[in-house]
Amino acid sequence: MSAALTDEQVQKLKSYHRDCVAETGVDNELVTKARKGEFSDDQKLKDHLFCVAKKIGIMNDAGEIQKEILKTKLGAAINDEAAAQKLIEECAIQKGTPGETAFETVQCYYRKTPTHISIV
């Protein structure tokens, strides 16, 4: 699997990240570590991931995973629709809170993919 984002997508993600840092007050160090696969069990990090997921459109305001949107975006990003579907089945699982759902989904995705697209 290869993961590639366009310059426009990268700029949007950076903008979403800045907006969500301002909104959640997450410690940037936790975000930096999460990008490397070191996920801290921190509520502000969970809120940050949920915020970014909402802005991307892969979760709604109620914290529900938008699986069809996720499949489209993930399939295009990794250029493998079957692999995207498998990741969604294994990782896109509703948890008790929106932040927990985003946190667990991103961690699972990170563990199961050789190439990482950071939404953090």
C-alpha positions as CSV (number, residue, x, y, z in Angstrom):
1,M,0.0,0.0,0.0
2,S,1.3,3.4,-0.8
3,A,-0.2,6.5,0.8
4,A,-0.1,9.9,-0.8
5,L,-1.8,13.1,-0.1
6,T,-2.0,16.0,-2.5
7,D,-0.5,19.3,-1.5
8,E,-4.0,20.7,-1.1
9,Q,-5.0,17.8,1.2
10,V,-1.8,18.4,3.3
11,Q,-2.7,22.1,3.6
12,K,-6.2,21.3,4.6
13,L,-5.0,18.9,7.3
14,K,-2.6,21.4,8.7
15,S,-5.4,24.0,8.8
16,Y,-7.7,21.4,10.6
17,H,-4.9,20.6,13.0
18,R,-4.4,24.3,13.9
19,D,-8.1,24.9,14.3
20,C,-8.5,21.8,16.5
21,V,-5.4,22.6,18.7
22,A,-7.0,26.0,19.4
23,E,-10.4,24.4,20.0
24,T,-9.2,21.5,22.3
25,G,-6.1,22.9,23.9
26,V,-4.2,19.7,23.3
27,D,-0.5,19.6,24.1
28,N,1.4,19.7,20.8
29,E,3.9,17.2,22.1
30,L,1.1,14.6,22.5
31,V,0.1,15.3,18.8
32,T,3.8,15.0,17.7
33,K,4.1,11.7,19.5
34,A,0.8,10.4,18.1
35,R,2.1,11.0,14.6
36,K,5.0,8.6,15.5
37,G,2.6,6.0,16.9
38,E,2.9,6.9,20.6
39,F,-0.7,7.5,21.7
40,S,-1.2,9.0,25.1
41,D,-4.5,8.2,26.9
42,D,-5.2,11.9,27.2
43,Q,-8.7,13.4,26.9
44,K,-7.5,16.5,25.0
45,L,-5.8,14.3,22.4
46,K,-8.9,12.2,22.0
47,D,-10.9,15.5,21.6
48,H,-8.4,16.7,19.1
49,L,-8.6,13.5,17.0
50,F,-12.4,13.7,17.0
51,C,-12.2,17.4,16.0
52,V,-10.0,16.6,13.0
53,A,-12.1,13.5,12.1
54,K,-15.2,15.8,12.0
55,K,-13.5,18.4,9.8
56,I,-12.4,15.7,7.4
57,G,-15.9,14.4,7.3
58,I,-15.2,10.8,8.5
59,M,-17.2,11.4,11.8
60,N,-20.3,13.4,12.3
61,D,-21.1,15.8,15.2
62,A,-22.7,13.0,17.1
63,G,-19.4,11.0,16.9
64,E,-20.7,8.4,14.5
65,I,-18.2,7.1,12.0
66,Q,-19.2,7.9,8.4
67,K,-18.1,4.6,6.9
68,E,-18.9,5.4,3.2
69,I,-17.0,8.7,3.4
70,L,-14.1,7.0,5.2
71,K,-14.0,4.2,2.6
72,T,-13.9,6.7,-0.2
73,K,-11.2,8.8,1.4
74,L,-9.1,5.9,2.6
75,G,-9.4,3.9,-0.6
76,A,-8.2,6.9,-2.6
77,A,-5.4,7.7,-0.2
78,I,-4.0,4.1,-0.1
79,N,-5.1,3.3,-3.7
80,D,-6.6,0.0,-2.6
81,E,-10.3,-0.2,-2.0
82,A,-10.2,-3.8,-0.7
83,A,-7.5,-2.9,1.8
84,A,-9.5,0.2,2.8
85,Q,-12.6,-1.9,3.4
86,K,-10.7,-4.4,5.6
87,L,-9.2,-1.5,7.6
88,I,-12.7,0.0,8.1
89,E,-14.1,-3.4,9.2
90,E,-11.2,-3.9,11.7
91,C,-10.8,-0.3,13.0
92,A,-13.9,1.8,12.5
93,I,-15.7,0.7,15.6
94,Q,-18.0,2.9,17.7
95,K,-16.8,3.3,21.3
96,G,-18.5,4.9,24.3
97,T,-17.6,8.5,23.4
98,P,-16.8,10.3,20.1
99,G,-13.2,11.0,21.4
100,E,-12.7,7.4,22.3
101,T,-14.0,6.3,18.9
102,A,-11.6,8.6,17.1
103,F,-8.7,7.7,19.4
104,E,-9.2,3.9,19.0
105,T,-9.8,4.1,15.2
106,V,-6.7,6.1,14.6
107,Q,-4.5,3.8,16.8
108,C,-5.9,0.7,15.0
109,Y,-5.3,2.2,11.6
110,Y,-1.7,3.2,12.6
111,R,-1.0,-0.4,13.8
112,K,-2.4,-2.1,10.8
113,T,-0.9,-0.1,7.9
114,P,2.7,-0.1,6.7
115,T,2.3,3.4,5.3
116,H,0.8,6.0,7.6
117,I,-1.4,8.9,6.6
118,S,-1.4,11.1,9.6
119,I,-4.7,12.8,10.4
120,V,-3.3,13.9,13.7
